[in-house]
Amino acid sequence: MATAKSRRATPAAAKRSPARKNAPAKPARAAAARKRAAPLPVLGSAGSAVKQGIATSMKGLEKIEGEIAQLVRRAVADALRAGDSIAKEAGGVVRDVVSGAIQSTENAGTELAVSIKGVARGAVAGVHDVQGNVAKAAAEIVKTAMRQASKLRVDVAVVARRAIDGIAEGVKETGGNVAESTRAAVKGALQTAATLGTLAVDAVRQVLAGLAEGMEEIAKSRAKPRSKAKPATARRAAPKRPATPRVRAA
C-alpha cells in the first residue's frame, strides 16, 4: 500500500517542482525595489555649493533666454507691420532677424546652442502677433539657424534641436498649433541637413528622434527612392540540334 501511495504522490510532486524553481524571483524583485527606493547621497559642503551655483546659473540662463525672446519678438513684429505684405516678407524678415541674432552671439562669445532657443521662441511669437504663417516661419527659422551654425562650425544637430524646442515653447505661449509647427520645423531641418552632407543628416535624425511630431518626417527622409526595375533581357534560344535519323535493324 505504501508503495502505491508513493507512486501516486510522485506526479503531484513533479507538478509542484516548477513553482519551486521560480521561487528565487521574489528576492530579485525585492532587491530591485530597494534599489529604486534608495535615497540620494548626502552632499557635503562642496557638493551643496556646486548644486546651488548651477541652479542659480540655470535661472540666469532662463532669464537671458526670456530677454532674447522678447527682443526678437518685438523686432519681428515691428518689421512685419512696417512692410507691405506680411505673407511675402515674413521669410525675409525671419532670416534677417535670426542671422542678426546669431552674429551678435558670435561677437559676444556666447554659445549659439544656448541663445538660439530664445531667438526661435521670440521669432515665432512675433510672426503670430501679426497673424502670419507660423508653420512656414518655424521652418525658415530652423533652416537659417542651421546654415549659420554650419558657417560657424557649430554642431548643426544640437542647434536644430534647440531651435525646435524654442519654436515649440513660443507657439505654445501664443496658443498656436504646436504639432503643426514642429513638423514643419523638423522637415525644414532635414532638408537643410541634406544640403550639408550625409553626416549632418544622420546627426540631425538622431537628435530629433525623440520628437513625436517629427517621427513621420524622419521616417520619410529615411525611405530610399525606389530604383527603376531594369527591363528583363530576352534570353537567347539555344540552337536546336539536328535530329539524328534512327536506323532500323534488319
C-alpha positions as CSV (number, residue, x, y, z in Angstrom):
1,M,0.0,0.0,0.0
2,A,2.8,2.4,0.9
3,T,4.4,1.8,-2.4
4,A,1.2,2.6,-4.3
5,K,0.7,5.9,-2.4
6,S,4.2,7.0,-3.0
7,R,3.7,6.3,-6.7
8,R,0.5,8.3,-6.8
9,A,2.2,11.2,-4.9
10,T,5.0,11.3,-7.4
11,P,3.1,13.2,-10.2
12,A,1.9,15.8,-7.7
13,A,5.4,16.5,-6.5
14,A,6.5,16.8,-10.1
15,K,3.8,19.4,-10.8
16,R,5.0,21.4,-7.7
17,S,8.6,21.4,-8.8
18,P,8.4,24.2,-11.3
19,A,7.0,26.5,-8.7
20,R,10.0,25.9,-6.5
21,K,12.3,26.8,-9.4
22,N,10.6,30.2,-9.8
23,A,10.7,30.9,-6.1
24,P,14.0,32.8,-6.2
25,A,12.3,35.6,-8.4
26,K,10.8,37.2,-5.3
27,P,14.2,38.2,-3.7
28,A,15.3,39.6,-7.1
29,R,12.1,41.8,-7.2
30,A,12.6,42.9,-3.7
31,A,16.2,43.9,-4.4
32,A,15.1,45.9,-7.5
33,A,12.5,47.7,-5.4
34,R,15.1,48.6,-2.7
35,K,17.4,49.8,-5.4
36,R,14.7,52.1,-6.9
37,A,13.8,53.4,-3.4
38,A,17.5,54.1,-2.5
39,P,17.8,57.6,-1.1
40,L,20.1,60.2,-2.8
41,P,23.6,60.5,-1.3
42,V,24.0,63.2,1.3
43,L,26.0,66.1,-0.2
44,G,29.0,67.7,1.5
45,S,29.8,71.3,1.6
46,A,31.5,71.2,-1.9
47,G,28.6,69.3,-3.5
48,S,26.0,71.6,-2.0
49,A,27.9,74.7,-3.2
50,V,28.1,73.3,-6.8
51,K,24.4,72.3,-6.7
52,Q,23.4,75.8,-5.6
53,G,25.7,77.5,-8.1
54,I,24.4,75.5,-11.0
55,A,20.8,76.2,-10.0
56,T,21.5,79.9,-9.9
57,S,23.2,79.8,-13.2
58,M,20.3,78.0,-14.8
59,K,17.9,80.6,-13.5
60,G,20.2,83.2,-15.0
61,L,20.2,81.4,-18.4
62,E,16.4,81.2,-18.4
63,K,16.2,85.0,-17.7
64,I,18.6,85.8,-20.5
65,E,16.7,83.4,-22.8
66,G,13.5,85.2,-22.0
67,E,15.0,88.6,-22.6
68,I,16.3,87.5,-26.0
69,A,12.9,86.1,-26.9
70,Q,11.1,89.4,-26.1
71,L,13.7,91.4,-28.1
72,V,13.4,89.2,-31.1
73,R,9.6,89.1,-30.9
74,R,9.3,92.9,-31.0
75,A,11.8,93.1,-33.8
76,V,10.0,90.6,-36.0
77,A,6.5,92.0,-35.3
78,D,7.6,95.6,-35.9
79,A,9.4,94.8,-39.1
80,L,6.4,92.8,-40.5
81,R,3.9,95.6,-39.5
82,A,6.0,98.1,-41.3
83,G,6.1,96.1,-44.5
84,D,3.6,95.9,-47.4
85,S,2.8,92.2,-47.3
86,I,3.3,90.0,-44.3
87,A,3.0,86.8,-46.3
88,K,5.7,87.9,-48.8
89,E,8.1,89.5,-46.3
90,A,7.8,87.1,-43.4
91,G,10.5,84.7,-44.7
92,G,13.0,87.5,-45.4
93,V,12.4,89.2,-42.0
94,V,12.8,85.9,-40.1
95,R,16.1,85.2,-42.0
96,D,17.4,88.7,-41.3
97,V,16.5,88.7,-37.6
98,V,17.8,85.2,-36.9
99,S,21.0,85.9,-38.8
100,G,21.5,89.1,-36.9
101,A,20.9,87.4,-33.5
102,I,23.3,84.7,-34.3
103,Q,26.0,87.1,-35.4
104,S,25.5,89.0,-32.1
105,T,26.1,85.9,-30.1
106,E,29.2,85.2,-32.1
107,N,30.6,88.6,-31.4
108,A,29.7,88.3,-27.7
109,G,31.3,84.9,-27.4
110,T,28.0,83.3,-26.3
111,E,27.2,79.7,-27.2
112,L,24.9,79.6,-30.2
113,A,23.2,76.4,-28.9
114,V,22.2,78.3,-25.7
115,S,20.9,81.5,-27.3
116,I,19.2,80.1,-30.4
117,K,16.3,78.7,-28.3
118,G,15.3,82.2,-27.2
119,V,15.8,83.5,-30.7
120,A,13.5,80.9,-32.2
121,R,10.9,81.3,-29.4
122,G,10.7,85.0,-30.0
123,A,10.6,84.8,-33.8
124,V,7.6,82.5,-34.0
125,A,5.8,84.6,-31.4
126,G,6.5,87.8,-33.4
127,V,5.0,86.2,-36.6
128,H,2.0,85.1,-34.6
129,D,1.5,88.6,-33.3
130,V,0.9,89.9,-36.9
131,Q,-1.2,86.8,-37.8
132,G,1.5,85.4,-40.1
133,N,2.1,81.8,-41.2
134,V,3.8,80.4,-38.1
135,A,4.5,76.9,-39.6
136,K,6.4,78.5,-42.5
137,A,8.2,80.8,-40.2
138,A,9.2,77.8,-38.0
139,A,10.8,76.0,-41.0
140,E,12.6,79.2,-42.0
141,I,14.0,79.7,-38.5
142,V,15.5,76.2,-38.3
143,K,16.9,76.4,-41.8
144,T,18.6,79.8,-41.2
145,A,19.9,78.7,-37.8
146,M,21.5,75.5,-39.2
147,R,23.1,77.4,-42.2
148,Q,24.6,79.9,-39.8
149,A,25.8,77.2,-37.5
150,S,27.5,75.4,-40.3
151,K,29.4,78.5,-41.3
152,L,30.5,79.0,-37.7
153,R,31.5,75.3,-37.4
154,V,28.9,74.6,-34.7
155,D,27.1,71.4,-34.2
156,V,24.1,71.8,-36.5
157,A,22.1,69.0,-35.0
158,V,22.2,70.5,-31.5
159,V,21.4,73.9,-32.9
160,A,18.4,72.4,-34.8
161,R,17.1,70.7,-31.7
162,R,17.4,73.8,-29.5
163,A,15.7,75.9,-32.2
164,I,12.8,73.4,-32.4
165,D,12.5,73.4,-28.7
166,G,12.3,77.2,-28.7
167,I,9.7,77.1,-31.5
168,A,7.5,74.7,-29.6
169,E,7.6,77.0,-26.5
170,G,6.9,80.1,-28.5
171,V,3.9,78.5,-30.3
172,K,2.6,77.1,-27.0
173,E,2.8,80.5,-25.3
174,T,0.8,82.1,-28.1
175,G,-1.8,79.3,-28.2
176,G,-0.9,78.0,-31.7
177,N,-0.7,74.6,-33.2
178,V,2.5,73.1,-31.7
179,A,2.3,69.8,-33.6
180,E,2.0,71.5,-37.0
181,S,4.8,74.0,-36.4
182,T,7.1,71.2,-35.0
183,R,6.5,69.0,-38.0
184,A,7.3,71.9,-40.4
185,A,10.5,72.7,-38.4
186,V,11.6,69.1,-38.5
187,K,11.0,68.9,-42.2
188,G,13.0,72.1,-42.7
189,A,15.8,70.8,-40.6
190,L,16.1,67.5,-42.6
191,Q,16.0,69.4,-45.9
192,T,18.8,71.7,-44.7
193,A,20.9,68.8,-43.4
194,A,20.6,67.1,-46.8
195,T,22.4,70.1,-48.3
196,L,25.2,69.9,-45.7
197,G,26.1,66.3,-46.1
198,T,25.4,62.7,-45.1
199,L,26.9,63.1,-41.7
200,A,24.7,66.1,-40.9
201,V,21.6,64.2,-42.0
202,D,22.5,61.3,-39.7
203,A,23.2,63.6,-36.7
204,V,20.0,65.5,-37.2
205,R,18.0,62.3,-37.3
206,Q,19.5,61.1,-34.1
207,V,19.0,64.3,-32.2
208,L,15.4,64.8,-33.4
209,A,14.4,61.1,-33.0
210,G,12.7,61.9,-29.6
211,L,10.2,64.4,-31.1
212,A,6.9,62.6,-31.6
213,E,5.7,65.3,-34.1
214,G,8.8,64.7,-36.2
215,M,8.9,61.0,-36.4
216,E,6.8,60.9,-39.6
217,E,9.2,63.3,-41.4
218,I,12.2,61.4,-40.2
219,A,10.7,58.2,-41.5
220,K,10.1,59.8,-44.9
221,S,13.7,61.0,-45.1
222,R,15.0,57.5,-44.4
223,A,12.9,56.0,-47.1
224,K,15.2,55.4,-50.1
225,P,13.8,56.1,-53.6
226,R,12.8,53.0,-55.3
227,S,15.2,52.0,-58.1
228,K,13.6,51.6,-61.5
229,A,13.3,48.0,-62.5
230,K,15.6,47.0,-65.3
231,P,13.9,45.6,-68.4
232,A,14.3,41.9,-68.5
233,T,16.7,40.9,-71.2
234,A,15.3,38.2,-73.5
235,R,17.1,35.0,-73.3
236,R,18.6,33.8,-76.5
237,A,17.1,30.5,-77.5
238,A,19.6,27.7,-77.8
239,P,20.1,26.4,-81.3
240,K,18.2,23.2,-81.9
241,R,20.3,20.2,-82.6
242,P,19.5,18.3,-85.8
243,A,17.6,15.1,-85.1
244,T,19.7,12.1,-85.8
245,P,17.9,9.5,-88.1
246,R,17.2,6.2,-86.4
247,V,18.5,3.2,-88.2
248,R,16.1,0.2,-88.1
249,A,17.6,-3.1,-87.5
250,A,17.3,-5.5,-90.5
